[in-house]
């Protein structure tokens, strides 16, 4: 299953819709409200245009609905922009929303980071929109409140200004030839931080650039069990993407297939460094048509229209 997902990821990233570089796009100090849609009830209206205009959560019990790339979020909660060991980046995007399980994970993970590394804390990138659903720009997933991007740049030992949060960039961890990490930027702290996230029982997968996965395979010590959750994925040069499993008892949430057995440091990783993947053939790529409401779970209509 992972191989099929990675092939799909390649199509998505070449189509420019997975958000690999988007994550580092600058925000703004003066967000502009989107104009109302002329025909919001037209069945052909892309769902991203509807969910992208929702600025507050649905006043419903917290629930994840659907799959990570085909769903929505009821009763979303906002991660505070400042925490004891985290700070939210790109506040203007209003994507610091998630299921309570995701907020609980981020809080306990952030507090663990200073104990396992020299980082004072973490910088949190995109999570989900207030009601989840497809996003106007960037991600194909992040739709059900269980995905979060963590920058591979440590939180500084001070509160960042609003301008810094909108304009500063994380460090690119990948070497220019795409075959390994940049030794001038990669540290043992990166290994410790990613390992700490992977060891959390709520985490289903962590996506990183293949070069980062290679470094983790090389630098992991005797305990390698956590490497199983860390999967290579297109992009993710500047951040790692944490995905939680569906919360217990939430039957409307559809989990991703379990990760394959093994540490993932075998031939399946070598495939990512083949010439056709490192240097894909240039040419126009046909983007996938945007999702409509009819393609999302029926419950998402209630989430979208709830007061």
C-alpha positions as CSV (number, residue, x, y, z in Angstrom):
1,X,0.0,0.0,0.0
2,X,2.8,2.4,0.8
3,X,4.3,2.0,-2.7
4,X,1.0,3.0,-4.3
5,X,0.7,6.0,-1.9
6,X,4.2,7.1,-2.8
7,X,3.4,6.9,-6.5
8,X,0.3,8.9,-5.9
9,X,2.4,11.4,-3.9
10,X,4.6,11.8,-6.9
11,X,1.7,12.8,-9.1
12,X,0.4,15.2,-6.5
13,X,3.7,16.9,-5.9
14,X,4.4,17.3,-9.6
15,X,0.9,18.8,-9.9
16,X,1.8,21.3,-7.2
17,X,-0.8,20.4,-4.7
18,X,0.9,18.6,-1.8
19,X,2.4,21.7,-0.3
20,X,6.1,20.6,-0.1
21,X,7.4,24.1,-0.9
22,X,4.1,25.8,0.0
23,X,4.9,25.3,3.7
24,X,7.6,27.9,3.4
25,X,5.6,30.5,1.5
26,X,5.3,33.7,3.5
27,X,2.1,34.7,5.3
28,X,0.8,38.2,5.8
29,X,0.1,40.6,8.6
30,X,-3.1,41.7,7.0
31,X,-5.2,38.7,6.0
32,X,-7.9,39.5,3.4
33,X,-11.3,37.9,3.6
34,X,-12.4,35.9,0.6
35,X,-15.4,37.3,-1.4
36,X,-18.6,35.3,-1.2
37,X,-19.1,32.7,-3.8
38,X,-21.6,33.5,-6.6
39,X,-23.1,30.0,-6.6
40,X,-22.1,28.2,-3.4
41,X,-24.8,25.5,-3.9
42,X,-23.7,24.6,-7.4
43,X,-22.7,20.8,-7.1
44,X,-19.6,21.5,-9.2
45,X,-18.3,24.1,-6.8
46,X,-14.9,22.8,-5.4
47,X,-15.2,21.8,-1.8
48,X,-12.0,23.7,-1.1
49,X,-13.8,26.9,-2.0
50,X,-16.5,26.2,0.6
51,X,-14.3,24.9,3.5
52,X,-11.6,27.6,2.8
53,X,-14.1,30.3,3.6
54,X,-15.0,28.9,7.1
55,X,-13.1,30.8,9.7
56,X,-14.7,29.2,12.8
57,X,-15.3,25.6,13.8
58,X,-18.5,23.7,13.5
59,X,-20.4,23.9,16.8
60,X,-20.6,20.1,17.0
61,X,-19.1,17.4,19.2
62,X,-15.5,16.8,18.2
63,X,-15.3,14.1,15.5
64,X,-13.1,13.2,12.6
65,X,-15.1,12.2,9.5
66,X,-13.6,10.4,6.5
67,X,-10.1,9.9,5.4
68,X,-7.1,12.2,5.7
69,X,-7.4,13.4,2.1
70,X,-11.2,13.0,1.8
71,X,-13.0,14.3,4.9
72,X,-13.8,17.0,7.4
73,X,-13.6,17.9,11.1
74,X,-16.5,18.5,13.5
75,X,-15.9,20.4,16.7
76,X,-12.3,21.4,15.8
77,X,-10.2,23.1,18.5
78,X,-7.4,25.7,17.9
79,X,-3.9,25.1,19.2
80,X,-2.9,28.2,21.2
81,X,-0.3,30.1,19.1
82,X,2.0,30.1,22.2
83,X,2.6,27.2,24.5
84,X,5.1,26.2,27.1
85,X,7.3,24.5,24.4
86,X,5.7,25.4,21.1
87,X,4.9,28.4,18.8
88,X,2.5,28.4,15.8
89,X,3.9,29.6,12.5
90,X,2.0,31.3,9.6
91,X,-0.9,32.4,11.9
92,X,-2.5,34.2,9.0
93,X,-3.4,30.9,7.4
94,X,-5.8,30.0,10.3
95,X,-4.7,26.4,10.0
96,X,-3.8,25.7,13.6
97,X,-7.0,23.6,14.2
98,X,-7.4,20.0,15.0
99,X,-9.2,17.2,16.8
100,X,-8.6,17.3,20.5
101,X,-6.4,14.2,20.2
102,X,-4.0,16.1,17.9
103,X,-3.8,19.0,20.4
104,X,-3.1,16.6,23.2
105,X,-0.4,15.0,21.2
106,X,1.3,18.3,20.3
107,X,1.3,19.5,23.9
108,X,2.8,16.3,25.3
109,X,5.3,16.0,22.4
110,X,6.4,19.6,22.7
111,X,7.1,19.2,26.4
112,X,9.1,16.0,25.7
113,X,11.3,17.7,23.1
114,X,13.5,19.7,25.5
115,X,14.1,16.5,27.5
116,X,15.4,14.5,24.6
117,X,17.2,17.3,22.7
118,X,18.8,20.8,23.0
119,X,15.7,22.3,21.4
120,X,13.6,24.6,23.7
121,X,10.5,23.5,21.8
122,X,8.9,23.1,18.4
123,X,7.6,25.3,15.7
124,X,4.2,24.1,14.4
125,X,3.2,24.6,10.8
126,X,-0.1,23.7,9.2
127,X,-2.6,21.5,11.0
128,X,-6.2,21.8,9.6
129,X,-8.7,24.4,8.8
130,X,-11.4,25.2,11.4
131,X,-13.8,22.6,9.8
132,X,-11.1,20.6,8.1
133,X,-11.9,19.7,4.5
134,X,-9.9,20.4,1.4
135,X,-7.6,23.5,1.5
136,X,-7.5,26.2,-1.1
137,X,-3.7,25.9,-1.4
138,X,-1.1,23.4,-0.3
139,X,-2.1,20.1,1.1
140,X,-4.0,17.2,-0.3
141,X,-4.4,15.8,3.2
142,X,-4.8,17.6,6.6
143,X,-8.6,17.4,6.1
144,X,-9.7,15.6,9.3
145,X,-7.8,17.3,12.1
146,X,-5.2,14.5,12.6
147,X,-2.2,15.9,10.6
148,X,0.4,18.4,11.7
149,X,3.6,19.8,10.2
150,X,6.5,20.3,12.6
151,X,9.3,22.5,11.4
152,X,12.8,21.0,11.3
153,X,14.0,24.2,12.8
154,X,14.0,24.4,16.7
155,X,11.9,26.9,18.5
156,X,14.1,29.7,19.6
157,X,14.4,30.5,23.3
158,X,12.2,33.5,23.0
159,X,8.8,34.4,21.6
160,X,8.8,35.1,17.9
161,X,7.2,38.3,16.6
162,X,4.2,38.1,14.4
163,X,6.3,39.2,11.4
164,X,8.8,36.5,12.0
165,X,6.1,33.9,12.2
166,X,4.8,35.0,8.8
167,X,8.1,35.5,7.0
168,X,10.9,33.4,8.4
169,X,11.7,30.1,6.7
170,X,12.7,26.8,8.2
171,X,16.1,25.3,7.2
172,X,16.2,22.9,4.3
173,X,17.7,19.7,5.6
174,X,18.3,18.1,2.2
175,X,21.6,18.2,0.4
176,X,21.6,20.0,-3.0
177,X,22.0,16.7,-4.9
178,X,19.0,15.3,-3.0
179,X,20.9,12.1,-2.1
180,X,21.4,12.8,1.6
181,X,20.9,15.4,4.4
182,X,23.0,18.6,4.6
183,X,25.7,17.8,7.2
184,X,26.0,21.6,7.9
185,X,22.3,21.6,9.2
186,X,21.4,18.1,10.2
187,X,22.2,17.2,13.9
188,X,21.6,14.4,16.3
189,X,18.9,16.5,17.8
190,X,16.8,16.0,14.6
191,X,17.1,12.2,15.1
192,X,16.0,12.5,18.8
193,X,13.0,14.8,18.0
194,X,11.7,12.6,15.2
195,X,12.2,9.5,17.3
196,X,10.3,11.0,20.2
197,X,7.3,11.8,17.9
198,X,7.4,8.3,16.4
199,X,7.4,6.6,19.8
200,X,4.1,8.2,20.8
201,X,1.4,5.5,20.6
202,X,-1.1,7.9,19.0
203,X,1.1,8.4,15.9
204,X,0.3,6.3,12.9
205,X,2.9,7.7,10.5
206,X,5.5,10.3,10.1
207,X,6.4,11.6,6.6
208,X,10.0,12.9,5.9
209,X,12.1,13.4,2.8
210,X,13.8,10.2,1.7
211,X,17.2,11.8,2.4
212,X,16.1,12.3,6.0
213,X,14.8,8.7,6.2
214,X,18.3,7.6,5.0
215,X,20.0,9.6,7.7
216,X,17.6,8.2,10.4
217,X,18.4,4.7,9.2
218,X,22.1,5.3,9.4
219,X,22.1,7.1,12.8
220,X,19.5,5.1,14.7
221,X,21.1,2.9,17.4
222,X,20.0,-0.5,18.8
223,X,16.4,0.5,19.2
224,X,15.1,0.7,15.7
225,X,11.4,-0.1,16.2
226,X,10.3,3.5,15.8
227,X,11.8,3.7,12.3
228,X,8.8,1.7,11.1
229,X,6.5,4.6,11.4
230,X,8.8,7.1,9.6
231,X,8.0,6.9,5.8
232,X,9.8,8.6,2.9
233,X,7.6,11.0,1.0
234,X,8.0,13.7,-1.7
235,X,8.8,17.1,-0.3
236,X,9.2,17.4,3.5
237,X,12.7,19.0,3.2
238,X,11.9,21.6,5.8
239,X,9.4,19.9,8.1
240,X,8.2,16.5,9.1
241,X,4.5,15.6,8.9
242,X,2.9,13.8,11.8
243,X,-0.3,11.8,11.2
244,X,-2.3,10.3,14.1
245,X,-4.4,7.2,13.9
246,X,-8.1,7.5,14.2
247,X,-9.2,8.2,17.8
248,X,-10.8,5.2,19.5
249,X,-14.5,4.9,19.1
250,X,-14.8,7.3,16.1
251,X,-16.4,5.1,13.5
252,X,-16.7,7.8,10.9
253,X,-12.9,8.1,10.7
254,X,-11.1,5.9,8.2
255,X,-7.6,4.9,9.2
256,X,-4.7,4.5,6.7
257,X,-3.5,1.0,6.2
258,X,-0.9,-0.2,8.8
259,X,2.7,0.5,7.9
260,X,4.5,-2.5,6.4
261,X,6.7,-4.6,8.7
262,X,10.4,-3.8,9.1
263,X,12.3,-0.6,9.6
264,X,11.9,0.7,6.0
265,X,15.7,0.9,5.5
266,X,15.8,-1.7,2.7
267,X,15.3,-1.7,-1.0
268,X,12.1,0.2,-0.7
269,X,14.1,3.2,0.5
270,X,16.7,2.8,-2.3
271,X,13.9,3.2,-4.9
272,X,13.5,6.9,-3.8
273,X,17.1,7.6,-5.0
274,X,16.6,6.2,-8.5
275,X,17.3,8.6,-11.3
276,X,13.7,8.9,-12.4
277,X,12.7,10.0,-8.9
278,X,15.6,12.3,-8.1
279,X,15.4,13.9,-11.5
280,X,11.9,13.4,-12.9
281,X,11.4,14.0,-16.6
282,X,10.3,17.6,-17.1
283,X,7.0,18.4,-18.7
284,X,3.5,19.7,-17.9
285,X,1.5,17.6,-15.4
286,X,-2.3,17.5,-15.5
287,X,-3.7,18.4,-12.1
288,X,-6.3,16.3,-10.5
289,X,-9.8,17.9,-10.5
290,X,-10.7,19.4,-7.2
291,X,-13.0,17.5,-4.8
292,X,-16.7,18.4,-4.7
293,X,-19.0,18.0,-1.7
294,X,-20.5,14.9,-3.4
295,X,-17.1,13.2,-3.1
296,X,-16.8,13.8,0.6
297,X,-18.6,11.9,3.3
298,X,-22.3,13.0,3.5
299,X,-21.7,14.1,7.1
300,X,-19.4,16.9,5.9
301,X,-22.5,18.8,4.6
302,X,-23.7,19.2,8.1
303,X,-20.2,20.2,9.3
304,X,-20.0,22.8,6.6
305,X,-23.4,24.4,7.3
306,X,-23.4,24.1,11.1
307,X,-23.7,27.4,13.0
